[in-house]
């Protein structure tokens, strides 16, 4: 698979009445990658993800998703990617099926496509038996799976995942990771952020470490471990970002 | 497809929100039943039922007895007479004990005073005819009687009681004056038959309520209350709709909606369609209660206007205005608490200045201009035009236009704010 999934050029951004968070940031992510974005709290991971998904607008620089500028063709680009936010982003009063019907329609799918994709996803994520029960009665793990199903219903070429497995048990986490790997094999580029570094080692083939709005490391995991002579991602993370708390 | 899916989502969420449904349907129904029942009893006190009047007659003359007779035959009072030597405190105690709202103590000089005044009036009349009459002196220093009343009674009711008392005194005094005149001229007492004929009250007033279609219209507490509280219920959807918009804005689902290839305008359109249906259902429910349940409770039944098409149009326009107001509040509110508190208080204030809770004709002039700003005022006028005046669409055209103007303004404000927040 050739070409760039994401190209960020000379991006500068700051929140209103706050100091500059990103200054002349550049980043390129290839299509088909399983890209992990890591950093301490307050480093700018969520802000960068919000900028890439168009949730926050920016004035300086450019972001291209699959060759479309996010500034100018926002709604067109929105068809190409999926987003799985950290918060449960669905209607808890509805059932998984009703949620997928609604979000599927908003993702430009027709009724037949929604039915087909819902059935597939419920099978893959083991939600078939509960598809008609209100989500509010679900466990955290089941809610995570519904959250993921909604993000991928329209088979996006690019999938943003913000802490997709936080608060779930080992079995559910493995189930989600397995699904994401399969999804990537079919050509979906994954942009993933998490504090679960062991999980990231398992899933990601390219990594960026970000701290105070700057990318301090960017390469494959193996190359980074060799370059910094570290055993694992956690050791590398502590070495590069320090041991002091960053979210004070 | 998107709009249909969004409406379906909103309806499903609404149907599962039991508290919201109670607020939008059960509460207004209870409100309309309770208020109409209470007001019906109040109207009965003023209109249909007689007012209890306690009398202490300290006068031993015949004219005070004639006064009591005149009050009795006036048909407005249920009279109770207490012992002659009772004082004002005993009268007050008796009023409290028997829950009587008005009482009078007829002064001991009542007959003398009336007789003197009648004599003086008769003499004046004779003089003006060129005849000679007695020149009796007139002592008007003492009141004929003292009126005691419960301070909770409305000013209008007090005026009615005073009017009826004055009228009864006039009758006694006129009779006495006539007797004096007749005796002075003819030297013999006025015959009873002539007295009856002269004093007979032939005043007849035909009551004609204003009607746009020259048909008989029904005026009762139900016709007044049901439209008013239907409007209140419609605007009370703010508690659910504004909350729903704020909840959606605050929830994670809103973040996802912003990343999807659909404009949030669809979500707002869906909410408007969904809640417009809610306001229409509210109106049907409350009207049905007025038609079928009120008679079972002994209340007057609601009579729908003859022009049902106009009623449907007015109901839809009122509903759309209510929904637009709720949407506007929801768009501006940052928290659920803000939306609920502002929503509830503002609807109550708008209904007060709109004339739903206090009749507009008793409002001070300054409030009357403020009233024009309340959408509930225009809703009420439109409904009254149909329910009370028997009008059609043409007759309530001004009200409908005003409501549409307010609705468009509210929609524009909400959309501009969404645009400012980059949500559409």
Interface residues (C-beta under 8 A of the other chain):
Chain A: X53 X54 X55 X57 X75 X76 X78 X79 X81 X83 X85 X87 X88 X89 X90 X91 X93 X94 X98 X101 X102 X103 X104 X105 X106 X107 X108 X110 X111 X134 X150 X151
Chain B: X1 X2 X4 X5 X6 X8 X9 X12 X13 X16 X17 X251 X252 X253 X255 X256 X257 X258 X259 X260 X261 X262 X263 X266 X422
